[in-house]
Amino acid sequence: MIGQFGVGFYSAYLVADKVSVVTKNNDDEQYVWESEAGGSFTIRTDTTGDQIGRGTAITLYLKEDQLEYAEERRIKDVVKKHSEFIQYPIHLYVTKEVEEEVPVEEEEGAEAGDDAAKDADDAGKGEAKEGDDDADDEEAAKVEDDEDADAKPKTKKVKVKKQEWDQLNKQKPIWTRNPSDITAEEYGSFYKALTNDWEEHLAVKHFSVEGQLEFRAVLFVPKRAPFDMFEQKKKPNNIKLYVRRVFIMDNCEDLVPDWLNFIKGIVDSEDLPLNISREMLQQNRILKVIKKNIVKKSIELFQSIAENKDDYKKFYEAFSKNIKYGIHEDSANQEKLGELLRYQTTKSKDESVSLQDYIDNMPETQESIYYITGESKAAVENSPFLEGLRQKDIEVLYLVDPIDEYVVQKFKEFKGKKLVSVTKVGLELPKTEEEKAAFEEVKTANADLVSVIQEILGDKVEKVVVSDRLVRSPCCLVTGEFGWSANMERIMKAQAMRDASMGTYMVSKKTLEINPNHPIVTELKKKTDADRNDKTVKDLVWLLFDTALLSSGFSLDDPSSFAQRIHRMIKLGLSIDVDDEPLDDMPGLDGDDDLPALEEDDDEAESNMEDVD
């Protein structure tokens, strides 16, 4: 049967060896049905038992190891879980301990009077006598107290045990009422009773569906996310399924999708059978319709929260990951969920904007939505990838949540605008015809430098190209359109259970883009034009490549070699003889293969450093 056998008569045999049912109809005799679940039962006329008059009485003869079900606490727990909202009252005969006032016996009263007098005498010995007027007042007050004492009988409080019928299902099913008749306080008390949360809910959606399928639901959005929201061992959801106000289960995986696991509430169906099994429930068409409606109404609820800026800020801080998870998982509702996204941008300062606001602020010539992914806002706001876009006054979204990398893999377009990463190849900035012609001339002029850099770096990069996205930086490394970005590569390397083989086909080949207008690049061009085999060029190209790795968000494969190159440049800047330390002894550097010795004297080396600067 369903769940923990809360529904179904035969579940009684889980705790009882024998079940007896006595029933009486107004127009018939009283009968007894008895069975020990051995495949047989007996029905007989009840002539010896107590006459119940009308109705049915069920008696369970509990097993020795199930006697806890006769305890008051256990019975209350079972009723609260499975039958708290049914329309018929459920009463339990309980024993309560209450305080009552009873009259004091005469002897006890006399003893109490003597004790009081003795206490008064003791207290009087330690007090000084006051004036005659005070004495008269005290005497008058004493007379009045004596009169009151004579008028009121003396009593005492004692604890008395009483037995009475206590109704267990006093909580009314709020979802059966008209939403317009329910106050915010009633919703709040129902939410707290349902979830055991100490805080009020953030928003509520109360609705009913009628037609071929009929059900009612109340959905709540909490104010804060649970700490274990994405734990795999956590129960699938917080939606309780009822059938005609009888609880069925609270962990039905097919009732809401995973990304909505923070929604709390109830669903009460009139169409599902009470004795439905878990397997039948998973195959039931009605459940699929309920799930579709819950998702639809939940999105409407989120949109209503978004109308209040302060409330939506709280909601987004708590559940933004769920919204992004929904975009990745629920392709049918991607567009609606995309409207709920909020990101900081290069123009928004500390405020977050929606994708619709971004589109409204776009210039007419802009055809795409540009974004950059990274570890944090601080890491991306000064990225070299943004220089060209800032120069053309193009706004760029900051996607700094790790889950954003997964979102953009599925979320390619919004309202007809393509989402474009500024860290990947294929970025085309708006240009005039004159700018296009001038850029082609620059590419032709730097063809030899590009060829030399390609030869030096070898298979470290797929190709070297002249860039139009850089303004202040000499170079940057971009990845392929369909492979991992630098940020995604960092995220995947941090996975404890990652598949190392995935990196062989998902890590993109890197493309080095150089800025032809930067002083370092123009000086390199002069050196290569003078001598393609200049050893200084090789040293500087490797140093530029390593710095481009860092500024573009990648990690260094050989940090020690990079450190030695930096130390060598420091020595040159300080006019220290670089030949004092043999290259063969430096870790990570194998003679001329990685870091060739410079064949100038100290004066020439110093002048070269000044030229590079």
matplotlib code that plots the C-alpha trace (Angstrom):
import matplotlib.pyplot as plt

x = [0.0, 0.9, 3.9, 4.2, 0.9, -1.2, -4.1, -5.8, -7.6, -5.2, -2.3, -3.7, -2.1, 1.3, 0.8, -2.0, -2.3, -6.1, -8.7, -12.3, -14.9, -18.3, -20.9, -24.6, -27.1, -30.4, -32.4, -30.3, -28.8, -25.2, -22.5, -18.9, -16.2, -13.0, -9.8, -6.2, -5.0, -4.4, -6.5, -9.8, -12.3, -15.6, -18.8, -21.4, -24.2, -23.1, -25.3, -22.8, -20.9, -21.8, -24.5, -23.1, -26.6, -25.4, -22.0, -18.8, -16.1, -12.7, -10.5, -6.8, -5.1, -1.6, 1.5, 3.9, 6.6, 4.1, 2.6, 3.9, 0.9, -1.3, 0.6, -1.0, 2.0, 2.3, -1.5, -1.3, 1.7, -0.1, -3.3, -1.4, 0.5, -2.2, -5.6, -5.0, -7.3, -10.1, -13.6, -14.6, -13.5, -11.1, -11.2, -8.8, -9.7, -6.8, -5.8, -4.9, -3.5, -5.1, -5.0, -8.1, -8.9, -10.4, -11.5, -9.1, -10.2, -10.9, -8.0, -5.7, -7.2, -6.5, -2.9, -2.5, -3.9, -1.5, 1.5, 0.5, 0.1, 3.5, 5.1, 3.5, 4.8, 8.3, 8.2, 6.8, 9.7, 12.1, 10.1, 10.1, 6.9, 5.3, 2.9, -0.6, -2.1, -0.3, -1.3, -5.0, -4.7, -3.2, -5.9, -8.6, -6.9, -6.7, -10.4, -11.2, -8.9, -10.6, -14.0, -12.8, -11.2, -14.5, -16.4, -14.2, -13.5, -9.9, -8.8, -5.7, -4.6, -4.1, -3.4, -6.2, -6.2, -9.1, -10.1, -11.8, -12.2, -9.7, -10.1, -6.9, -7.7, -8.7, -6.6, -9.0, -8.0, -7.3, -7.0, -10.7, -11.7, -12.0, -8.6, -10.3, -11.7, -8.4, -6.2, -2.4, -2.3, -4.2, -1.8, 1.1, -0.2, -0.9, 2.6, 4.2, 2.1, 2.8, 6.6, 7.6, 9.4, 9.9, 9.8, 6.9, 6.7, 7.8, 4.9, 2.0, 0.0, -3.5, -5.2, -7.6, -7.9, -11.2, -12.4, -11.3, -9.0, -9.8, -7.3, -6.5, -3.1, -1.4, 2.3, 4.6, 8.0, 10.1, 12.2, 15.5, 17.0, 17.6, 21.3, 20.9, 18.9, 21.2, 22.1, 21.6, 20.2, 17.6, 14.0, 13.0, 10.5, 8.4, 5.0, 2.6, 0.1, -3.4, -6.3, -9.6, -7.9, -6.2, -2.4, -0.7, 3.0, 5.5, 8.3, 6.7, 9.5, 7.1, 5.1, 7.6, 11.0, 14.3, 14.9, 11.7, 12.6, 12.5, 8.7, 6.6, 2.9, 0.1, -1.7, -5.2, -6.5, -10.1, -9.3, -6.6, -7.8, -7.1, -5.5, -3.1, 0.3, 3.6, 4.2, 0.8, 1.4, 4.5, 2.7, -0.4, -1.3, -3.1, 0.2, 1.9, -0.9, -0.5, 3.2, 2.8, 0.3, 2.6, 5.5, 3.3, 1.9, 5.3, 6.7, 3.7, 4.4, 8.0, 7.0, 4.6, 7.5, 9.6, 7.2, 8.5, 12.2, 13.0, 11.2, 12.7, 16.2, 15.7, 14.2, 17.0, 19.8, 18.3, 17.0, 18.9, 20.7, 17.4, 16.2, 19.4, 19.1, 15.6, 16.9, 19.4, 16.9, 13.5, 13.8, 10.0, 10.2, 13.6, 12.2, 10.0, 12.8, 15.2, 13.1, 13.8, 17.6, 19.5, 23.1, 25.5, 27.0, 29.8, 27.4, 25.1, 27.7, 26.3, 22.8, 21.6, 19.6, 17.3, 17.9, 14.9, 16.5, 19.7, 17.9, 16.1, 19.4, 21.1, 22.0, 20.3, 23.5, 24.0, 22.5, 23.8, 23.8, 27.4, 28.6, 31.8, 32.2, 34.7, 35.4, 34.2, 33.2, 36.6, 38.3, 36.3, 35.6, 39.2, 39.6, 41.4, 38.4, 36.2, 38.5, 37.2, 33.6, 34.0, 35.6, 32.5, 30.2, 28.7, 27.3, 28.6, 26.9, 29.0, 28.3, 30.3, 28.2, 29.7, 26.3, 26.2, 28.7, 26.1, 23.3, 24.9, 25.5, 21.7, 20.5, 21.7, 19.1, 16.7, 14.0, 15.7, 19.1, 22.0, 24.1, 27.8, 30.8, 33.5, 36.2, 35.7, 36.7, 34.3, 33.6, 32.7, 32.4, 30.5, 32.7, 32.3, 33.6, 36.7, 37.5, 37.2, 39.6, 42.1, 42.0, 42.8, 45.8, 47.0, 46.7, 48.7, 51.4, 51.8, 51.7, 55.5, 55.2, 52.2, 54.2, 57.2, 55.1, 53.3, 56.7, 57.9, 54.8, 54.3, 51.4, 50.7, 48.2, 46.1, 46.8, 47.9, 45.8, 45.7, 42.9, 40.4, 39.0, 42.2, 43.0, 45.3, 46.6, 49.3, 47.6, 45.0, 44.1, 40.6, 39.0, 37.0, 33.3, 32.1, 34.8, 35.3, 36.0, 38.9, 36.4, 34.7, 38.1, 38.9, 35.5, 36.0, 39.6, 38.2, 35.8, 36.9, 35.2, 35.9, 36.6, 40.1, 39.5, 36.9, 39.6, 41.2, 38.2, 36.5, 39.5, 39.6, 42.6, 43.7, 44.1, 46.5, 45.2, 47.8, 47.1, 49.0, 48.8, 50.5, 54.1, 55.3, 53.9, 55.2, 58.7, 58.5, 57.6, 60.7, 62.9, 61.4, 61.7, 65.4, 66.1, 63.6, 66.0, 66.5, 66.8, 65.3, 62.1, 61.7, 62.1, 59.6, 57.1, 57.0, 56.7, 53.8, 52.1, 52.4, 51.0, 48.2, 47.3, 46.9, 45.1, 42.7, 41.7, 43.8, 46.3, 50.0, 51.1, 54.7, 54.7, 58.4, 59.5, 57.3, 58.8, 62.4, 61.5, 60.2, 63.4, 65.5, 63.6, 64.1, 67.9, 68.0, 66.2, 68.7, 71.7, 72.7, 74.7, 72.3, 75.2, 76.2, 73.7, 73.9, 70.6, 71.1, 70.8, 67.4, 64.4, 62.1, 64.5, 66.6, 69.2, 68.4, 65.2, 63.0, 65.0, 67.9, 70.8, 70.9, 74.1, 74.4, 76.5, 74.9, 74.4, 72.6, 70.4, 69.4, 68.6, 66.5, 64.5, 63.8, 62.6, 60.2, 58.8]
y = [0.0, 3.7, 5.2, 3.8, 1.9, 4.8, 3.9, 0.5, -1.7, -4.7, -2.6, -3.3, -6.7, -5.2, -4.4, -6.8, -10.6, -10.4, -7.8, -7.7, -5.6, -5.1, -3.4, -2.5, -1.1, 0.5, -2.1, -5.2, -7.2, -6.6, -8.7, -9.5, -10.0, -11.6, -12.7, -13.6, -12.9, -16.6, -16.6, -17.1, -15.0, -15.6, -13.6, -14.2, -12.5, -10.7, -11.8, -11.7, -8.4, -4.9, -3.5, -0.4, 0.7, 1.9, 2.2, 0.3, -0.6, -2.0, -3.8, -4.5, -7.2, -5.9, -8.0, -8.1, -6.1, -3.5, -2.4, 1.2, 1.7, 1.6, 4.6, 8.0, 9.7, 7.2, 7.3, 11.1, 11.0, 8.6, 10.6, 13.9, 12.5, 10.7, 12.0, 15.6, 17.2, 14.7, 16.0, 13.5, 14.3, 11.9, 11.7, 10.0, 9.1, 10.6, 11.1, 14.7, 16.1, 19.4, 21.7, 22.3, 24.3, 22.3, 23.6, 23.2, 20.9, 22.7, 21.1, 22.2, 25.7, 25.9, 24.8, 27.3, 30.0, 29.2, 29.2, 32.6, 34.0, 32.7, 34.2, 37.5, 37.5, 36.8, 39.6, 42.0, 41.5, 42.9, 46.1, 49.5, 50.9, 53.7, 56.4, 56.0, 56.9, 54.1, 51.6, 52.6, 52.2, 48.7, 47.7, 48.8, 46.9, 43.8, 43.9, 44.2, 41.2, 39.2, 40.0, 38.9, 35.8, 34.9, 35.6, 33.5, 29.8, 28.7, 26.6, 24.9, 23.7, 20.0, 18.1, 15.8, 13.3, 13.5, 11.3, 12.9, 12.7, 14.9, 15.8, 15.2, 16.7, 20.3, 21.8, 22.7, 22.1, 25.6, 24.7, 23.8, 27.4, 30.4, 32.2, 35.6, 34.5, 33.6, 36.2, 36.5, 35.4, 32.2, 31.4, 32.1, 29.8, 27.1, 27.4, 27.1, 24.1, 22.4, 23.0, 23.6, 26.7, 29.5, 32.2, 33.5, 32.5, 34.9, 34.3, 31.9, 30.6, 29.1, 27.7, 25.0, 23.1, 21.9, 20.1, 16.7, 16.7, 18.3, 19.2, 22.0, 23.2, 25.7, 26.5, 28.4, 30.0, 30.2, 33.2, 31.3, 28.3, 25.2, 24.4, 20.9, 22.0, 20.2, 17.2, 14.0, 12.1, 14.8, 13.8, 14.8, 17.6, 19.2, 18.8, 16.6, 14.6, 14.1, 12.3, 13.6, 15.1, 11.8, 12.0, 9.7, 10.6, 13.5, 12.2, 11.7, 12.3, 12.8, 15.6, 18.4, 18.6, 18.7, 22.4, 23.2, 21.2, 24.3, 24.8, 23.7, 23.0, 20.5, 19.0, 17.5, 15.4, 14.2, 11.8, 9.5, 6.4, 6.1, 2.6, 3.5, 1.9, 3.7, 1.9, 2.9, 6.4, 6.7, 5.6, 7.7, 10.3, 12.5, 13.0, 14.3, 16.8, 17.9, 18.3, 20.5, 22.8, 23.1, 24.2, 26.7, 28.1, 28.3, 30.4, 32.7, 33.0, 33.9, 36.5, 38.1, 38.2, 40.0, 42.9, 43.8, 44.7, 44.1, 40.7, 39.5, 40.4, 38.1, 35.4, 35.6, 35.5, 32.3, 30.5, 31.8, 28.5, 26.7, 29.1, 28.5, 24.7, 24.9, 26.6, 23.8, 21.0, 22.4, 23.3, 24.0, 26.8, 28.3, 31.6, 32.2, 31.3, 33.4, 36.5, 35.8, 35.9, 38.9, 39.8, 42.7, 44.3, 46.6, 49.5, 48.6, 49.1, 47.2, 46.7, 43.6, 43.8, 41.4, 40.2, 42.2, 45.4, 44.6, 44.3, 47.5, 49.3, 47.9, 50.2, 49.5, 48.3, 45.6, 42.2, 39.9, 39.7, 39.7, 38.0, 37.0, 34.1, 34.1, 33.3, 36.6, 40.1, 41.4, 38.8, 39.8, 43.5, 44.4, 41.5, 42.2, 40.7, 43.7, 46.4, 46.6, 46.3, 49.1, 51.3, 50.8, 51.4, 47.8, 46.4, 43.0, 40.7, 39.3, 35.6, 34.7, 31.9, 28.4, 27.2, 30.0, 27.9, 25.1, 27.6, 29.0, 25.5, 25.1, 28.8, 30.0, 32.6, 35.0, 37.0, 36.4, 37.7, 35.2, 35.0, 35.4, 34.8, 37.5, 35.0, 32.7, 32.9, 34.4, 37.7, 40.2, 43.8, 46.4, 48.1, 50.7, 49.9, 52.1, 50.3, 46.9, 48.0, 49.4, 46.2, 44.1, 46.2, 45.8, 42.0, 42.0, 44.2, 41.8, 38.5, 37.9, 38.5, 36.2, 33.5, 33.8, 33.6, 30.6, 28.9, 29.7, 28.5, 25.4, 23.2, 25.3, 27.3, 26.3, 29.6, 33.2, 36.1, 39.8, 41.0, 43.8, 43.2, 44.4, 48.1, 48.2, 44.6, 43.2, 39.8, 37.4, 33.7, 32.7, 29.3, 27.5, 28.2, 24.8, 23.8, 24.7, 28.3, 29.1, 29.4, 26.0, 24.4, 25.7, 24.4, 20.9, 20.6, 21.3, 18.4, 15.7, 12.9, 14.2, 12.0, 12.9, 11.6, 14.2, 16.9, 15.3, 16.2, 19.1, 21.3, 23.7, 24.6, 28.1, 30.9, 33.7, 37.1, 40.0, 43.7, 45.3, 48.8, 47.9, 49.0, 45.6, 44.0, 46.9, 46.5, 42.7, 43.4, 45.6, 42.8, 40.1, 42.3, 42.8, 39.2, 36.3, 34.3, 36.9, 34.9, 37.8, 37.5, 33.9, 34.7, 37.5, 35.5, 32.8, 35.4, 37.0, 33.6, 32.8, 36.2, 35.8, 32.5, 34.1, 37.2, 35.1, 32.9, 29.8, 28.1, 27.7, 24.2, 25.0, 27.7, 27.3, 28.1, 31.2, 32.2, 31.8, 34.0, 36.7, 36.5, 36.7, 39.9, 41.3, 40.7, 42.4, 45.4, 45.5, 45.1, 41.8, 39.5, 36.8, 34.4, 34.2, 31.4, 28.5, 27.8, 24.1, 24.3, 26.2, 23.9, 23.7, 25.3, 23.2, 25.5, 27.3, 25.3, 27.3, 30.3, 31.3, 33.4, 36.9, 37.7, 41.4, 43.2, 44.9, 48.2, 46.6, 44.5, 47.6, 49.5, 46.6, 46.6, 50.3, 49.7, 47.0, 49.2]
z = [0.0, -0.1, 1.7, 5.3, 5.0, 6.1, 3.8, 3.5, 6.0, 5.6, 6.8, 10.3, 10.1, 10.2, 13.8, 14.9, 15.1, 15.0, 13.9, 15.0, 13.4, 15.0, 12.9, 13.3, 10.9, 12.0, 10.1, 10.8, 13.6, 15.1, 13.3, 14.1, 11.4, 12.7, 11.0, 11.9, 8.3, 7.7, 4.5, 6.3, 8.3, 10.2, 10.3, 13.0, 14.7, 17.8, 20.7, 23.6, 23.1, 24.0, 21.8, 19.9, 18.7, 15.3, 13.5, 13.5, 16.1, 15.1, 17.6, 17.0, 19.0, 18.8, 18.4, 21.3, 19.4, 18.2, 21.6, 21.0, 18.7, 21.9, 23.3, 23.2, 21.6, 18.8, 18.0, 17.8, 15.4, 13.0, 13.0, 12.5, 9.6, 7.6, 8.7, 10.0, 7.4, 6.8, 7.3, 10.0, 13.6, 15.2, 19.0, 21.4, 25.0, 26.9, 30.5, 31.5, 34.7, 35.7, 38.7, 40.8, 43.9, 46.8, 50.2, 53.1, 55.9, 59.3, 61.0, 58.2, 58.4, 62.1, 61.7, 58.9, 61.2, 64.0, 61.7, 60.3, 63.8, 64.9, 61.8, 62.5, 66.1, 65.0, 62.4, 65.0, 67.4, 64.8, 64.0, 65.8, 67.2, 65.2, 66.1, 67.4, 64.0, 62.3, 64.9, 64.4, 60.7, 61.1, 63.5, 61.1, 58.2, 60.4, 61.2, 57.4, 56.7, 59.3, 57.9, 54.3, 55.7, 57.4, 54.1, 51.8, 52.5, 52.5, 49.5, 48.1, 44.6, 43.9, 40.7, 39.6, 36.7, 34.3, 31.4, 28.4, 24.6, 22.8, 19.1, 17.1, 13.7, 14.6, 11.7, 8.9, 5.3, 4.2, 0.5, 0.3, 1.0, -1.3, -1.5, -1.1, 2.2, 3.7, 5.6, 5.5, 9.1, 8.3, 5.5, 7.8, 10.6, 8.1, 6.6, 10.0, 10.9, 7.6, 7.5, 11.2, 9.9, 12.5, 9.8, 7.8, 4.1, 1.4, -1.0, -1.5, -4.5, -3.9, -6.9, -8.1, -11.4, -12.7, -15.8, -16.8, -13.9, -10.5, -7.8, -5.4, -4.3, -2.0, -2.8, -0.5, -1.2, 2.0, 2.9, 3.0, 1.4, 3.5, 4.1, 2.5, -0.5, -3.0, -0.9, -2.8, 0.3, 1.0, 0.3, -3.2, -2.4, 0.2, -1.6, 0.3, -1.8, -0.5, -2.0, -0.8, 2.3, 3.2, 3.2, 0.7, 0.5, 0.8, -1.4, -4.7, -7.3, -10.2, -8.5, -9.0, -10.9, -9.0, -9.6, -7.6, -4.6, -2.4, -2.9, 0.0, 0.1, -0.5, -3.5, -2.9, -5.8, -6.2, -9.1, -7.7, -5.9, -2.2, -2.5, -5.3, -5.1, -5.5, -8.8, -10.2, -9.1, -11.1, -14.2, -13.6, -16.3, -13.7, -11.9, -15.0, -15.5, -11.8, -12.3, -15.4, -13.5, -10.5, -12.6, -14.5, -11.3, -9.6, -12.4, -12.2, -8.4, -9.1, -11.6, -9.0, -6.5, -9.1, -9.1, -5.7, -5.9, -2.3, -2.1, -5.3, -4.1, -1.1, -3.3, -5.9, -3.3, -1.8, -4.9, -8.0, -8.4, -8.6, -11.4, -13.3, -12.7, -14.2, -17.3, -17.8, -17.1, -18.4, -22.0, -22.3, -19.8, -20.7, -22.0, -18.9, -16.5, -18.5, -17.6, -13.9, -14.3, -12.8, -13.5, -12.8, -15.9, -16.9, -16.6, -13.7, -10.9, -7.9, -9.3, -11.1, -14.3, -16.1, -19.7, -20.8, -19.3, -21.1, -24.4, -23.8, -23.2, -26.4, -29.2, -32.5, -34.1, -31.4, -32.4, -29.6, -25.8, -24.6, -21.4, -19.6, -17.2, -14.3, -10.7, -9.3, -10.3, -9.2, -11.5, -14.6, -14.4, -15.5, -17.9, -21.2, -23.0, -22.1, -23.4, -27.0, -25.9, -23.3, -26.0, -28.2, -25.2, -25.3, -22.1, -21.0, -18.4, -15.5, -15.1, -12.0, -10.5, -11.3, -12.4, -15.1, -17.1, -17.3, -18.0, -21.2, -22.5, -23.0, -22.9, -26.3, -27.2, -25.4, -27.2, -30.6, -29.3, -29.3, -26.2, -27.1, -24.9, -25.1, -24.1, -27.1, -30.8, -33.2, -31.4, -34.1, -32.9, -34.9, -37.5, -40.2, -43.7, -43.1, -39.9, -41.6, -44.4, -41.9, -39.8, -42.8, -43.5, -39.9, -40.2, -43.4, -41.8, -38.8, -40.8, -40.2, -36.4, -36.2, -38.0, -35.7, -32.6, -33.9, -34.5, -31.0, -29.2, -31.4, -30.2, -27.1, -29.3, -32.2, -34.0, -33.5, -34.9, -34.8, -32.4, -32.5, -29.0, -27.1, -26.3, -23.3, -23.1, -25.4, -25.9, -24.6, -25.0, -26.3, -26.5, -29.2, -29.6, -28.5, -26.0, -22.3, -21.4, -19.1, -16.2, -17.0, -17.2, -13.7, -12.4, -13.9, -12.5, -9.1, -9.2, -6.8, -8.7, -12.2, -15.2, -16.2, -19.7, -20.3, -20.5, -23.5, -25.8, -23.9, -23.3, -26.2, -28.3, -27.4, -29.8, -29.0, -30.0, -30.1, -30.0, -32.9, -31.3, -28.0, -27.5, -26.6, -29.7, -32.0, -30.5, -31.0, -34.6, -35.1, -33.6, -35.8, -38.9, -38.1, -37.1, -37.1, -34.9, -32.2, -28.9, -26.9, -28.9, -27.9, -24.3, -24.4, -26.4, -23.8, -21.0, -22.9, -23.3, -19.6, -18.6, -21.1, -19.5, -16.2, -17.3, -19.4, -16.5, -17.1, -14.8, -15.5, -16.5, -15.3, -12.6, -11.8, -15.4, -15.3, -12.0, -13.4, -16.4, -14.1, -12.0, -15.1, -16.2, -12.7, -13.0, -16.3, -14.9, -12.0, -14.4, -12.8, -14.9, -15.9, -16.8, -13.1, -12.6, -15.1, -16.9, -16.6, -12.9, -13.0, -12.4, -15.4, -17.8, -20.1, -21.6, -24.8, -25.5, -23.1, -22.1, -24.3, -22.9, -24.1, -26.0, -25.1, -22.6, -19.6, -21.3, -24.3, -22.0, -20.0, -23.1, -24.4, -21.2, -21.6, -25.1, -24.0, -21.2]

ax = plt.figure().add_subplot(projection="3d")
ax.plot(x, y, z, "-o")
ax.set_aspect("equal")
plt.show()
